[in-house]
Amino acid sequence: MKQYLLSVWSIEGDPSPSPEEMDKIFKDVDAFNAEIQQSGEWVFAGGLHPVSTATVVRSRGGQVTTVDGPFAETKEQLGGFWVVKAADLDAALSLAARAAEACAGPVEVRPFQEEPEG
């Protein structure tokens, strides 16, 4: 089975869900997580703190610099992710549809690169 990244995106400046909506989202995500853990599709997952907590590390010519804040200057920010196992892209898209419903937001699907045989 291939592994896929299901990434959850939010848009900076969009209104935050109400506490009641957040409670429902947390419960729905917990239920989705339990389902894919039981089915064997789960690899791991995580939610991220706000982009304001990000630090970018660069290394060029032996010089290391760190900068507070996100790397990309964009309104769309990564908020969390799942790494799942799926038979193919269609199966991964099916999982992503359930994930998007659970987290009430868009979910991007990307396959991991295959490891070279050796």
C-alpha positions as CSV (number, residue, x, y, z in Angstrom):
1,M,0.0,0.0,0.0
2,K,1.1,3.5,-0.8
3,Q,1.3,6.3,1.8
4,Y,-0.5,9.6,1.3
5,L,-0.4,12.9,3.1
6,L,-3.8,14.3,3.8
7,S,-3.2,17.9,4.8
8,V,-5.7,20.2,6.4
9,W,-5.7,23.9,5.3
10,S,-7.1,27.0,6.9
11,I,-7.3,30.5,5.6
12,E,-5.8,33.2,7.8
13,G,-8.5,35.8,8.6
14,D,-11.5,33.5,8.1
15,P,-13.8,33.5,11.1
16,S,-13.0,30.9,13.7
17,P,-15.6,28.3,14.4
18,S,-17.7,28.8,17.5
19,P,-16.8,26.7,20.6
20,E,-19.8,24.5,19.9
21,E,-18.6,24.0,16.3
22,M,-15.1,23.2,17.5
23,D,-16.4,20.6,19.9
24,K,-18.3,18.9,17.1
25,I,-15.2,19.0,14.8
26,F,-13.0,17.5,17.6
27,K,-15.5,14.7,18.1
28,D,-15.8,14.0,14.4
29,V,-12.1,14.0,13.9
30,D,-11.6,11.6,16.9
31,A,-14.2,9.3,15.4
32,F,-12.5,9.4,12.0
33,N,-9.2,8.7,13.6
34,A,-10.6,5.7,15.4
35,E,-12.1,4.3,12.2
36,I,-8.9,4.5,10.2
37,Q,-6.8,3.1,13.1
38,Q,-9.1,0.1,13.3
39,S,-9.1,-0.4,9.5
40,G,-5.2,-0.3,9.4
41,E,-5.1,2.8,7.1
42,W,-3.7,5.0,9.9
43,V,0.1,5.8,10.0
44,F,0.1,8.9,12.1
45,A,-1.5,12.3,12.3
46,G,-1.1,15.6,14.1
47,G,-2.6,19.1,14.5
48,L,-0.4,22.1,14.4
49,H,-0.2,25.2,16.5
50,P,-1.0,28.5,14.7
51,V,1.4,29.7,12.1
52,S,2.5,32.5,14.4
53,T,4.5,29.9,16.4
54,A,6.5,28.8,13.3
55,T,10.3,29.3,12.9
56,V,12.1,28.9,9.6
57,V,15.6,27.5,9.7
58,R,18.0,28.1,6.8
59,S,21.5,26.8,6.2
60,R,23.6,28.2,3.4
61,G,27.4,27.9,3.2
62,G,27.7,26.8,6.8
63,Q,25.7,29.8,8.0
64,V,22.5,28.9,9.9
65,T,19.8,31.5,10.4
66,T,16.4,31.3,12.0
67,V,13.4,33.6,11.4
68,D,10.2,33.8,13.3
69,G,7.0,33.2,11.4
70,P,6.0,31.1,8.4
71,F,8.2,30.4,5.4
72,A,5.4,31.2,2.9
73,E,3.7,34.6,2.9
74,T,0.2,33.3,2.1
75,K,-3.2,33.4,3.7
76,E,-3.6,29.6,3.4
77,Q,-1.8,27.8,6.2
78,L,-1.3,24.1,7.1
79,G,-3.2,23.3,10.2
80,G,-2.8,19.6,10.6
81,F,-2.4,16.3,8.7
82,W,-2.8,12.6,8.5
83,V,-0.4,10.1,7.0
84,V,-2.4,7.2,5.8
85,K,-2.0,3.9,3.9
86,A,-4.2,3.4,0.9
87,A,-4.3,1.0,-2.0
88,D,-4.4,3.8,-4.6
89,L,-5.3,7.4,-5.2
90,D,-9.0,6.7,-5.3
91,A,-8.9,5.1,-1.9
92,A,-6.9,8.0,-0.5
93,L,-9.4,10.5,-2.0
94,S,-12.2,8.6,-0.3
95,L,-10.4,8.9,3.0
96,A,-9.8,12.6,2.3
97,A,-13.5,13.2,1.7
98,R,-14.3,11.7,5.1
99,A,-11.4,13.7,6.7
100,A,-12.7,16.9,5.1
101,E,-16.2,16.2,6.5
102,A,-14.8,15.5,9.9
103,C,-12.5,18.6,10.2
104,A,-14.9,20.9,8.3
105,G,-12.2,22.2,6.0
106,P,-10.3,21.4,2.8
107,V,-8.0,18.5,2.7
108,E,-5.2,18.2,0.1
109,V,-4.0,14.7,-0.9
110,R,-0.4,14.0,-2.0
111,P,1.3,10.7,-2.4
112,F,4.7,10.1,-0.8
113,Q,7.6,9.4,-3.2
114,E,8.4,5.7,-3.7
115,E,11.6,4.5,-2.0
116,P,14.1,3.2,-4.5
117,E,14.5,-0.5,-4.5
118,G,17.9,-1.5,-3.5
